[in-house]
Structure formats: structure tokens, C-alpha cells
Amino acid sequence: MRIIFMGTPDFAVPTLEALVAAGHEVVAAYSQPPRPAGRGKKLQPSPVQLAAEAHGIEVRVPVSLKGAEEQAAFAALDADVAVVAAYGLILPQAVLDAPRLGCLNVHGSLLPRWRGAAPVQRAILAGDATTGVTIMQMERGLDTGPMLATVETLVAGKTAGELTTELAEKGAALMVEVLADIAAHPPVVQPEEGVTYAHKIDKAESRLDFTKTAIEVERQVRAFVPAPGAFFELEGERYRVLAAEVVEGEGAPGTVIDAALTIACGGGALRPTIVQRAGRPAMDTAALLRGRAIAAGTVLG
């Protein structure tokens, strides 16, 4: 098929690579414009832009697709289908209608659960046992379009980073399968029951809330790895918790209850296993405590 690919972050790259490997003609790749990154704040192309350029695919980085000129340029590509994976821009109706088969999206949840921007993190925070990927026909609503295929996976203690990588690979394979035989994947309208919204993550949510149960706090840790990183504060310094385990223990929420940095929660206790101080590398908790003792009875912010 003649395909327009639309995506920006690492999550989208496996789908682009899979389309190329399957022999489709990717006539253009749309991505978010380069953003300032790193200490020097130099403009950094998105992962999709870098991957597309490596294959010699034309890359387009419009700030918006609302203008008639951009929409005409999109339609002029005469694509069979547009494949979208975490692109980040709203697609106007003229864009949705331009390809012969419309626009198909790789969405990182089992719709209609977790429509929206942060389905992986929300699934972890909610304690979902399973999640997955949905291939859906895009329409004007927020992830409301009919579904063509789904694939499930267990959440099973995975971090957001690990789960995102897994879903990206599963989504790529599923999209190739759908495109290989569109007729075998008729669209199914999403059920009205079970709709939830995966609102964008606010950085304030990454502050560990020790008034919650230890199970819920451990989910916070996993949901925010690798970014923005769950944290607590001690004497004005921020400590990122990159891994932790739920253990037995009790005390006032937020209080360190032993010499191993076990922290009392609203129910049970949490023991960080990998911690990172500001400006320093991540390390296991024992190494942290050798350089910075945190005594039992300390109350964390």
C-alpha cells in the first residue's frame, strides 16, 4: 500500500519499521517539529523523524494541519491509508478523509478503556491486571472510532517504560496483520460501557503520596519510570525512586521505620530498591545509605 505514517516518540518507531519491512511504500512521514533538548537546548529531531530519514523517507514536520495548504499537500500524496501512532497533533476531518482507507491508529490500551494521552501510565496506576493495543479507525472524537483488532498483555509489575516498549512491538505487528487483510478485520463500534479517560500526566502526580497504601505507592513508582520519575523530598532535596517493593511494616505515613529506608504508608510499607539523588547516577538503596544515612524516624516530604 501507499502509506502516510504519522508519529513522533519511540513508541511509534516499531510500527514505522514494521511497515517498511512488510514492503509497503511509505510515501511520507509526519512528525512533531524538532524540540530543544539537552544541556545546550539544541533542536533535536523526534525518534520517528530520525528513523524515517534513515530509510530515505520524506519527513514533514508541520506545526499544525489546520491550514488548507497543509491539507492539500497531505491529500496530494494520494495514499491508500494513513497509519498513526502517538503523533501528537489533532487531525482535521479533511486529513481523516484524504486517504482511500482513512486513518488507522495504534492506541496503547484496550479501548474503550483509557482513551486519551497516557493510557499506559493510567493502567498501571489503576492496578489493571491486563492492558493491550487497539487498532482503530480514527474519527473526530478522542479515541472513539471503531476497532479493527486488539491484542492483550499482562501488566504484571512492569514499569511504564517496559510496558510501552512491549505495546509498541505488539502494536506494530498487529498493524501489519490488519493491513495484510483489511477485509478480515471489519470495524466494530466501541461499546458505551467501560469508557475511561487517560488524562495527560501532571508532574505533580509523581510526588509519592505515602497516605495511600503501599500497593498504590508502588504503582506510582512503576507508572513514572522512566519519566517523570516518582520522588520524595528530604531536607529540600528531591530523591527519585526508580524501583521499590511492598513490605510489611507500619507507622505514620511518610515515616522511615528502619535502617533500610522502609517507609510507612497508609497501609503497609514501601522499601525503595533503586534511588537517584539530584544530579547523581541511580544506585541501589544500600549504596545510597552508605553515603547518606537516613535514620529511622525521619519524616519524608
C-alpha positions in Angstrom: 0.0 0.0 0.0 0.9 3.7 -0.3 1.1 4.7 3.3 1.5 8.1 5.1 3.0 7.4 8.5 2.3 9.9 11.4 4.1 9.5 14.7 6.6 11.2 17.0 8.1 9.3 20.0 9.9 6.0 20.4 6.6 4.2 20.8 5.8 4.9 17.1 9.1 3.7 15.6 8.5 -0.1 15.7 5.3 0.5 13.6 7.2 2.5 11.0 9.9 -0.1 10.8 7.4 -2.9 10.5 5.6 -1.2 7.6 8.9 -0.8 5.8 9.9 -4.4 6.5 6.5 -5.6 5.2 7.1 -4.0 1.8 4.7 -1.1 2.0 5.6 2.2 0.3 5.8 4.8 3.0 5.4 7.9 0.9 5.9 10.4 3.7 6.3 10.5 7.5 4.7 13.3 9.5 6.2 14.1 12.9 6.3 16.8 15.5 8.8 19.5 14.8 12.3 19.2 16.4 12.3 20.3 20.0 15.1 21.8 22.2 16.8 19.1 24.3 19.9 18.5 26.4 22.1 21.0 28.2 22.7 23.0 25.1 19.0 23.1 24.2 19.8 22.2 20.6 16.9 21.3 18.4 16.5 17.5 18.4 14.5 15.6 15.7 11.9 13.2 17.0 12.7 9.4 17.0 10.3 9.0 14.1 12.0 11.7 12.1 15.4 10.0 12.6 14.0 6.6 11.7 12.3 7.8 8.6 15.3 9.7 7.4 17.4 6.6 7.8 15.1 4.9 5.3 15.2 7.8 2.9 11.5 8.6 3.6 10.4 12.3 3.2 9.7 13.8 6.6 7.2 16.6 7.1 7.0 18.5 10.5 4.1 20.9 10.3 3.2 22.9 13.4 -0.5 22.4 12.5 -2.6 20.5 9.9 -5.5 23.0 10.1 -4.4 25.1 7.1 -5.8 24.5 3.6 -2.3 24.4 2.1 -1.1 21.7 4.5 -4.3 19.7 4.0 -3.9 19.9 0.2 -0.2 18.7 0.5 -1.4 15.8 2.5 -4.1 14.8 0.1 -1.7 15.2 -2.9 0.2 12.2 -1.5 -2.7 10.0 -2.8 -2.2 7.5 0.0 -4.2 4.3 0.5 -4.1 4.8 4.2 -2.5 6.9 7.0 -1.1 4.9 9.9 -0.9 7.0 13.1 1.0 6.2 16.3 1.3 8.8 19.0 1.6 11.6 16.6 0.5 14.4 18.9 -1.5 16.7 16.6 -5.3 16.8 16.1 -6.2 15.5 12.6 -8.9 17.7 10.9 -11.7 16.0 9.1 -10.1 16.8 5.7 -7.0 14.9 6.8 -9.0 12.0 8.2 -10.9 11.7 4.9 -8.0 12.1 2.4 -6.5 8.5 2.3 -8.6 5.9 0.5 -9.0 3.8 3.6 -8.8 6.7 6.1 -6.5 6.9 9.1 -5.7 3.9 11.3 -4.4 4.5 14.8 -2.2 2.3 17.1 -3.5 3.0 20.6 -1.9 1.7 23.7 -4.9 0.3 25.6 -7.9 -2.0 25.2 -10.5 0.5 24.1 -12.8 1.9 25.3 -10.7 1.8 28.5 -8.1 4.5 28.7 -8.9 6.8 25.8 -6.5 9.7 25.7 -2.9 10.8 26.2 -1.5 8.5 28.9 -3.1 5.0 28.7 0.0 3.1 29.8 0.6 5.1 33.0 -3.1 5.2 33.9 -3.4 1.4 33.5 -0.5 0.9 35.9 -1.8 3.5 38.4 -5.3 1.9 38.4 -3.9 -1.6 39.1 -5.2 -3.1 35.9 -4.2 -6.7 35.5 -4.2 -6.5 31.7 -3.9 -3.9 29.0 -3.0 -4.1 25.3 -3.2 -2.4 21.9 -6.1 -1.4 19.8 -6.0 -0.7 16.0 -8.9 1.8 15.4 -10.3 3.8 12.6 -9.8 7.4 13.5 -12.7 9.9 13.7 -13.1 13.4 15.2 -13.7 12.1 18.7 -10.9 11.4 21.2 -10.1 7.7 20.5 -13.8 7.0 19.9 -13.5 5.3 16.4 -14.5 1.7 15.6 -12.0 -1.0 16.4 -10.4 -3.3 13.8 -8.2 -5.5 16.1 -6.8 -5.8 19.6 -4.1 -7.7 21.4 -3.7 -8.1 25.1 -0.8 -8.4 27.6 -0.3 -8.7 31.3 0.7 -5.6 33.3 2.4 -7.9 35.9 4.7 -5.5 37.7 6.1 -3.8 34.6 7.2 -0.2 34.6 5.7 2.3 32.2 8.8 2.1 30.1 8.8 -1.7 29.9 5.1 -1.8 29.1 5.3 0.9 26.5 8.1 -0.9 24.7 6.1 -4.1 24.7 3.0 -2.5 23.4 4.9 -0.7 20.7 6.1 -4.0 19.3 2.7 -5.7 19.7 1.0 -2.7 18.0 3.5 -2.8 15.1 2.9 -6.5 14.4 -0.9 -6.0 14.7 -1.0 -3.1 12.3 0.9 -5.1 9.7 -1.5 -8.0 10.2 -4.5 -5.7 9.7 -3.1 -4.1 6.6 -2.3 -7.5 5.1 -6.0 -8.3 5.1 -8.3 -5.4 5.8 -11.4 -7.4 4.8 -10.7 -9.8 7.6 -10.8 -7.0 10.2 -14.2 -5.3 9.9 -14.6 -2.3 12.1 -16.5 -2.9 15.4 -18.2 0.1 17.2 -16.7 0.6 20.7 -19.1 -0.3 23.5 -20.6 2.5 25.5 -19.8 0.7 28.8 -16.3 0.7 30.3 -15.2 4.1 28.9 -12.4 5.7 30.9 -10.1 8.6 30.1 -6.3 8.6 30.4 -5.7 12.2 31.1 -2.2 13.6 30.5 0.2 13.1 33.4 0.7 16.1 35.6 4.2 16.2 37.0 2.7 16.9 40.4 1.3 13.3 40.4 4.9 12.0 40.5 5.3 13.1 44.2 4.9 9.9 46.2 1.8 10.0 48.4 2.5 7.9 51.4 -1.0 8.3 52.8 -2.0 5.8 50.1 -1.5 2.1 50.6 2.0 0.7 49.8 0.5 -1.2 46.9 -0.8 2.1 45.4 2.5 3.9 46.1 4.5 1.1 44.4 2.2 1.6 41.3 3.2 5.3 41.3 6.8 4.3 41.2 6.3 2.0 38.2 4.0 4.3 36.4 6.5 7.1 36.3 9.6 5.2 35.2 11.4 6.4 33.2 9.7 9.8 33.3 9.0 12.0 35.1 10.2 9.8 37.9 8.4 9.3 41.2 10.0 11.1 44.1 10.1 12.1 47.8 11.8 15.1 49.4 14.2 15.2 52.3 15.6 18.4 53.7 14.7 20.2 50.4 16.4 17.6 48.2 14.4 15.5 45.7 15.1 11.7 45.6 13.7 9.8 42.7 12.5 6.3 43.4 13.1 4.1 40.3 12.2 0.7 41.8 10.6 -0.3 45.1 8.9 -3.3 46.8 5.9 -3.6 49.1 6.8 -5.0 52.5 5.3 -5.4 55.9 5.5 -2.5 58.4 3.5 0.2 60.0 3.9 3.7 61.2 2.8 7.2 60.5 2.6 7.6 56.7 5.9 9.0 55.2 8.0 8.0 58.2 11.2 5.9 57.8 10.7 2.9 60.0 14.1 1.1 59.8 17.7 1.4 58.7 16.9 0.1 55.1 14.8 3.1 54.2 11.5 1.3 54.6 8.7 3.9 54.5 5.4 3.6 56.3 2.3 4.1 54.1 -1.4 4.4 54.6 -1.4 0.6 54.6 1.7 -1.5 54.7 5.2 -0.1 53.8 7.3 0.6 50.8 11.0 -0.2 50.5 12.8 1.7 47.7 15.4 -0.5 46.0 16.8 1.9 43.4 17.1 5.6 44.2 18.6 8.6 42.4 19.6 11.9 44.1 19.5 15.1 42.0 22.5 15.3 39.6 23.8 11.8 40.5 23.5 8.4 39.0 20.9 5.9 40.1 22.0 3.4 42.7 20.7 0.7 44.9 19.4 1.8 48.3 22.2 0.2 50.3 24.8 2.3 48.3 22.7 5.4 48.8 22.6 4.9 52.6 26.3 4.4 52.8 26.8 7.9 51.5 23.7 9.5 53.0 22.3 7.9 56.1 18.6 8.3 56.6 17.7 7.3 60.2 14.5 5.5 61.4 12.0 8.1 62.5 12.9 10.5 59.6 9.7 12.0 58.1 9.9 12.4 54.3 8.2 15.2 52.4 
